[in-house]
């Protein structure tokens, strides 16, 4: 979801992702780290699947929740 938000809104925003951070399989710190990794990858123009090969926490998050597809229904996630 980070790439879609940053594309639509820009980099000056607040992301309300507390549930996702707390629900990360590695715990809260890993959830915070995964969100930071997703933001960094997006700002660098790196695809999240590619970034997940370098970042353990992001990889765990994507395996848990999948990738957001902005063209799909808000209730659909793609793997």
The 8 nearest C-alpha neighbors of each residue, nearest first, counted from 0:
[[1, 67, 3, 2, 4, 66, 68, 69],
 [0, 2, 4, 3, 5, 38, 37, 41],
 [3, 1, 5, 4, 0, 41, 6, 38],
 [2, 4, 6, 0, 1, 5, 7, 69],
 [5, 3, 1, 7, 6, 2, 8, 0],
 [6, 4, 9, 8, 2, 7, 3, 10],
 [5, 7, 3, 4, 9, 8, 2, 1],
 [6, 8, 4, 5, 9, 3, 2, 10],
 [9, 7, 5, 4, 6, 10, 12, 11],
 [10, 8, 5, 11, 6, 7, 4, 12],
 [9, 11, 5, 12, 8, 42, 6, 4],
 [12, 10, 9, 13, 8, 5, 14, 4],
 [13, 11, 10, 14, 9, 8, 5, 4],
 [12, 14, 15, 11, 10, 16, 4, 8],
 [13, 15, 16, 12, 1, 4, 17, 34],
 [16, 14, 17, 13, 18, 19, 20, 12],
 [15, 17, 19, 18, 14, 20, 34, 21],
 [18, 16, 20, 19, 15, 21, 22, 14],
 [19, 17, 21, 20, 16, 22, 15, 23],
 [18, 20, 22, 16, 17, 21, 23, 30],
 [19, 21, 30, 17, 23, 22, 27, 18],
 [20, 22, 27, 18, 19, 23, 17, 26],
 [23, 21, 19, 20, 18, 24, 26, 27],
 [22, 24, 30, 26, 25, 20, 21, 19],
 [25, 23, 26, 22, 59, 60, 63, 29],
 [26, 24, 29, 23, 27, 30, 56, 28],
 [27, 25, 23, 29, 24, 28, 21, 30],
 [26, 28, 21, 30, 29, 20, 31, 23],
 [29, 27, 31, 30, 26, 32, 25, 20],
 [28, 30, 32, 25, 27, 26, 31, 56],
 [31, 29, 20, 27, 23, 33, 28, 32],
 [32, 30, 28, 34, 29, 33, 20, 27],
 [31, 33, 29, 35, 30, 34, 36, 28],
 [34, 32, 57, 56, 36, 30, 35, 31],
 [35, 33, 37, 31, 36, 32, 38, 30],
 [34, 36, 32, 38, 33, 37, 39, 31],
 [37, 35, 33, 39, 34, 38, 40, 32],
 [38, 36, 34, 40, 35, 39, 41, 33],
 [37, 39, 35, 41, 36, 40, 42, 34],
 [38, 40, 36, 42, 41, 37, 35, 43],
 [41, 39, 45, 43, 37, 42, 38, 36],
 [40, 42, 44, 38, 43, 39, 2, 45],
 [41, 43, 39, 44, 40, 38, 45, 10],
 [44, 42, 40, 41, 45, 39, 38, 46],
 [45, 43, 41, 42, 40, 46, 39, 2],
 [46, 44, 40, 43, 41, 47, 50, 49],
 [45, 47, 49, 48, 50, 44, 40, 41],
 [48, 46, 50, 49, 51, 45, 37, 40],
 [49, 47, 51, 50, 46, 52, 58, 61],
 [48, 50, 46, 47, 51, 52, 45, 53],
 [51, 49, 47, 52, 53, 48, 46, 40],
 [52, 50, 58, 54, 48, 53, 57, 49],
 [51, 53, 50, 49, 54, 58, 48, 55],
 [52, 54, 51, 50, 55, 49, 58, 57],
 [53, 55, 51, 57, 56, 52, 58, 50],
 [54, 56, 58, 57, 59, 51, 53, 52],
 [57, 55, 33, 59, 58, 29, 54, 60],
 [58, 56, 33, 60, 51, 59, 54, 55],
 [57, 59, 51, 55, 61, 56, 60, 62],
 [60, 58, 62, 56, 57, 61, 63, 55],
 [61, 59, 57, 63, 62, 58, 64, 56],
 [60, 62, 65, 58, 64, 63, 59, 57],
 [63, 61, 59, 60, 65, 64, 58, 78],
 [62, 64, 60, 61, 65, 59, 24, 23],
 [65, 63, 61, 62, 60, 66, 76, 78],
 [66, 64, 61, 78, 62, 77, 76, 63],
 [65, 67, 77, 78, 76, 61, 68, 64],
 [66, 68, 0, 76, 69, 77, 65, 75],
 [67, 69, 71, 70, 66, 76, 77, 75],
 [70, 68, 71, 67, 3, 73, 72, 0],
 [71, 69, 68, 72, 73, 67, 75, 3],
 [72, 70, 68, 69, 75, 73, 76, 74],
 [71, 73, 74, 75, 70, 69, 68, 76],
 [72, 74, 75, 71, 69, 76, 68, 67],
 [75, 73, 72, 76, 71, 67, 68, 77],
 [76, 74, 72, 73, 71, 77, 68, 67],
 [75, 77, 67, 66, 65, 68, 78, 74],
 [78, 76, 66, 65, 67, 68, 75, 64],
 [77, 65, 66, 76, 62, 61, 64, 67]]
